[in-house]
Amino acid sequence: MQQETKKRIYIDTSIPSAYYTLRTDENALAKQRVTQYWWNEYANQFSLTSRTAVIAELTRGKSDATQARCALIESIELLPITDRTLQIAQVYINRLVMPQDPHGDALHIAIASFHNVDAILTWNLAHIANPNKIHLIQQVNRALGLSTPNLTTPLDYFGGTD
């Protein structure tokens, strides 16, 4: 009997940040509840991935939550940044699909696409899980011979029982 391979999900910085948010506004607290629920109920169904820059971003914080955020993702697979992923990120930027920072959102998508990850889990609705950008990202990836990960938030995994 062949063992089923778990789908791979790329975790961006917004997920551990939301899990351990220090903000107290209702939107942040709602994201925290949803993120914690997803992590506790769904994360073990997937093979989680990220990149070292996510850990670097998380360690820039000076709050009590910094260590907890890093601990949340310390045991997941870290995907390498390669010359090719940097080139892919630059194509997203050159085609005006992503903001100008070659080490930011464009690189999250480039790494996940290059490493054939099934989905990116994010709360970044402006640049990653944005329905207005999905077609553009798919178009670029098709031209580059890459698959496009599903661009998701934790809410996308909550389904009915029917």
N, C-alpha and C positions, 0 to 999 in steps of 0.2 A: 504494500500500500504506500503510495507516494504522499509525503507530507506536504500540505498546502503552504505555499509561501505567503507570508503576510505582506499586505500592501505597505508601501513605504510612504511616510509623510514627513515632509520637511517642516520643521518648527522654526518660525522666524522670531525675532526679538519680542514682538508684541505679545506673544503667548505667555512666556514666563513673567513678563512685566505685568500683564493683566492678572495672572494667577496671584501674584503678591503685590498688588497695587497699594499705594499709600494714599491715593486720592479718595475723597469721600463723597464726590458728587454721585448722583443716582446712576448716571450712565456708566461710570467706572465701576461702581459696585455691581451693577447688572452684568457687565462683562466679566468681572471677577467670579461671580456665581456660575455663570455659564462655562467659563474656562475651567474652573475647578471641577464642575460636574463632568465636562468632557474628559478631563485628565483622569479623573477617578473611575469613570464608567467606560470610556472608549479607548484610551491611549494604549492599553495592553493588547488591543486587537490589531495593532499596527507595529511596524518596525519604524521607529522614530529616527530621524536624521536632522542634522543642522550643519553649521559651519563654525569654525573657530572664531570668526568675527562676531558671531552672536554672543559668545561668551565674553569677548572683549568689550562689546557694547554694554553688556550687563554689569561688568565689573567697573565700569566708569562711574557708576552710582556710588554714593557715599552713605546710603541709608541702611537701616537694619535689614531691609529686604534684599539687599544685594547678594548676600551669601545664600539666602534661601532660593533666589531666582536661579543662581548658578547651579546649586545643588539639584534643582528640579530637572535640569538637562545634562547633568554630568555624566550619565551613563549611556547617552545616546550616541549613535554613529556620527562622526564629524566628517563631512565630505570635503575633499580638497579643492582649493582654488587652483586652477591650472591656467596656462597661457590661453587655452581654448575658451575657458569659461570667462576670462577677462575680455576676450575678443567678442564673444556672444553678448556680454553685457554692453559693450560699446556699440554693437549693432542696434540694440534696443534704444540706446541713447541717441544715436545718429538718426534713427527713424522716428524720433520724437515720441516713442512709446513710453519711455521712463524718464524720470528726472536726471539731471546732468551728473549726479554723483556716481562714478563707475564702481564704487564699493558699497553702494546702498541697495535700493530695491531692485535695480537692474541685475545686480550680482546674485541676489537671492533667487530670482527667476532663472538666471543663466545656469547656476549650479544645479538647481532642481531639474531643469530641462536636460542638461548635459548628462546628468547621472540617472536619468530616466526614473525620477521619483514620481509616484502616482499623484500626490497632492501636496500643495503648500497650505499649511494652516497658519492663518494670520488674522489680526484685527485691522490690518492696514487696508482700509476700504478705498483710500484715495488712489493708491498706485498699484496694489497687487490684486486684491479680491474685488476688483472694480468691473462690473459687467460691460462698461464702455470700452475697456481695454482688452478684454479676453480675445476678441476677434483679431485685434492687432498683434497680440502676442502669438496667437496661433498662426497668423500669416507669416510672421518673421520666422517662427520655428519651422514651419513647413519649408520655407525657402532654404533654411539651414539644415534640413534633414533631421530635425529634432521633434520629439513628441512634446506635447504641452501638458504639464501637470494640471489637475483640477485646482482651481484657486478658491479656497474655502475658508470659512470661519467655523469656529466650534458649533455654531447653530446649525450648520448644514448637515450635521450628523444626527440630529435629533429627528427621528421619524415617528410616524404613527405605528400602531400595532396591527394595521389591516393588511 
